[in-house]
Amino acid sequence: MQIEQEIFGVRFRNPVLLAGGTCGFGEELNDVLDFDRLGGIVTKSVTYDPRVGNAAPRVVEAGNAMLNSIGLANPGVEVVCSDKIPWMNENLPSLQVFISVAGHLKEEYCAIVKRLEKTGGFLGYELNLSCPNDVKMEGMPFALDPESLKEVVSSVRELTDRPILVKLAPNVPDIGLVAQAAEVNGADGVTLINTIPGLAIDVHSQKAELGAGQGGVSGPALRAVGVYAVHRARQKTRIPLVGAGGIMNEYDAIQYLLAGASLVQVGTATFANPRAAQGIARGIVRFCENQKIDCISSLIGAYTDDVEVAGDV
Ligand SMILES: Cc1cc2nc3c(=O)[nH]c(=O)nc-3n(C[C@H](O)[C@H](O)[C@H](O)COP(=O)(O)O)c2cc1C
């Protein structure tokens, strides 16, 4: 069973990565998770200056979903270069690492990438252009507007030869067109999807359950939205896609592969079970063996729309 893949010129041991912002830089999970059983990790989004994040509570349950508003709490790019990357190089040497980058302005993305380029020691970048919890952006992340996205992606492209993933949000009229804008402006891959804006209200206090008010919805409720986003992006782009949203087990991950993702990311599931990602990687192998699938590439994009449309409903 061939579960390894060569993507962006490097080998991914399997298609399962930890999702940005749900695993820090790996330190907290290192005692419980066997990182050698994963394909890679996307770090917490890094901003230029440190951020303390939003008011508590930052995470609440919301039906079949999780609602969070962390507010991109992170130590800032200097500490990432001086402490976090060296720690990852020493402790996670076999893992493919993407550094997630976030900012309020195109210039901030560029300054962070310039600083990270001086340090090196990681595979590539994931540009978080889609965080719904960044108060200064007032609910309008770059990924909601192809023109704004273009400016950030093309500017960062000029600064690095490393692979650039662009992370998108699904709350747009046609995510296929946004993915296409990322490709045309220099992205090597697209990650779909970030959380979508949500709100949970405490009926007794009549206040928001999250300290920050609104938050981002993740977990099982997001899965069908994410699978569709990958499918739509596959129709409009040729570059590798990375699927995320509500992946709780191997069957969820395989839906993303069938829709066209080459890699997947596990986020919320890690909060319920810190070893979830490695279990999902093992489950994909088991599924393929049971189904007599020799090579994971035969699953990727195997789904095609061949349903008949019955007309107006
Ligand atoms: C607590 C929490 C923090 C997150 N922080 C980030 C972040 O810093 N950067 C980012 O790009 N995405 C962040 N995300 C979004 C996830 O990477 C992922 O796209 C999303 O949660 C959907 O996947 P899931 O349903 O498996 O969690 C965060 C999600 C959660 C739940």
Ligand as a Chemical Component Dictionary entry (heavy atoms), coordinates in Angstrom:
data_LIG
# 
_chem_comp.id                   LIG 
_chem_comp.type                 NON-POLYMER 
_chem_comp.pdbx_formal_charge   0 
_chem_comp.three_letter_code    LIG 
# 
loop_
_chem_comp_atom.comp_id 
_chem_comp_atom.atom_id 
_chem_comp_atom.alt_atom_id 
_chem_comp_atom.type_symbol 
_chem_comp_atom.charge 
_chem_comp_atom.model_Cartn_x 
_chem_comp_atom.model_Cartn_y 
_chem_comp_atom.model_Cartn_z 
_chem_comp_atom.pdbx_ordinal 
LIG C1  C1  C 0 -8.795  26.619 18.356 1  
LIG C2  C2  C 0 -8.522  26.840 16.912 2  
LIG C3  C3  C 0 -7.496  27.714 16.539 3  
LIG C4  C4  C 0 -7.223  27.927 15.180 4  
LIG N1  N1  N 0 -6.203  28.758 14.833 5  
LIG C5  C5  C 0 -5.860  28.904 13.519 6  
LIG C6  C6  C 0 -4.733  29.666 13.131 7  
LIG O1  O1  O 0 -3.979  30.197 13.956 8  
LIG N2  N2  N 0 -4.463  29.758 11.809 9  
LIG C7  C7  C 0 -5.226  29.154 10.836 10 
LIG O2  O2  O 0 -4.942  29.271 9.650  11 
LIG N3  N3  N 0 -6.303  28.403 11.191 12 
LIG C8  C8  C 0 -6.635  28.261 12.489 13 
LIG N4  N4  N 0 -7.703  27.472 12.844 14 
LIG C9  C9  C 0 -8.494  26.812 11.784 15 
LIG C10 C10 C 0 -8.023  25.372 11.542 16 
LIG O3  O3  O 0 -6.701  25.304 11.082 17 
LIG C11 C11 C 0 -8.942  24.650 10.526 18 
LIG O4  O4  O 0 -8.840  25.299 9.271  19 
LIG C12 C12 C 0 -10.402 24.651 10.940 20 
LIG O5  O5  O 0 -10.541 24.519 12.340 21 
LIG C13 C13 C 0 -11.199 23.534 10.260 22 
LIG O6  O6  O 0 -10.681 22.253 10.592 23 
LIG P1  P1  P 0 -11.268 21.347 11.812 24 
LIG O7  O7  O 0 -12.749 21.305 11.661 25 
LIG O8  O8  O 0 -10.579 20.021 11.657 26 
LIG O9  O9  O 0 -10.866 22.032 13.081 27 
LIG C14 C14 C 0 -7.992  27.252 14.197 28 
LIG C15 C15 C 0 -9.012  26.393 14.580 29 
LIG C16 C16 C 0 -9.284  26.168 15.912 30 
LIG C17 C17 C 0 -10.383 25.203 16.286 31 
# 
loop_
_chem_comp_bond.comp_id 
_chem_comp_bond.atom_id_1 
_chem_comp_bond.atom_id_2 
_chem_comp_bond.value_order 
_chem_comp_bond.pdbx_ordinal 
LIG C1  C2  SING 1  
LIG C2  C3  SING 2  
LIG C2  C16 DOUB 3  
LIG C3  C4  DOUB 4  
LIG C4  N1  SING 5  
LIG C4  C14 SING 6  
LIG N1  C5  DOUB 7  
LIG C5  C6  SING 8  
LIG C5  C8  SING 9  
LIG C6  O1  DOUB 10 
LIG C6  N2  SING 11 
LIG N2  C7  SING 12 
LIG C7  O2  DOUB 13 
LIG C7  N3  SING 14 
LIG N3  C8  DOUB 15 
LIG C8  N4  SING 16 
LIG N4  C9  SING 17 
LIG N4  C14 SING 18 
LIG C9  C10 SING 19 
LIG C10 O3  SING 20 
LIG C10 C11 SING 21 
LIG C11 O4  SING 22 
LIG C11 C12 SING 23 
LIG C12 O5  SING 24 
LIG C12 C13 SING 25 
LIG C13 O6  SING 26 
LIG O6  P1  SING 27 
LIG P1  O7  DOUB 28 
LIG P1  O8  SING 29 
LIG P1  O9  SING 30 
LIG C14 C15 DOUB 31 
LIG C15 C16 SING 32 
LIG C16 C17 SING 33 
# 
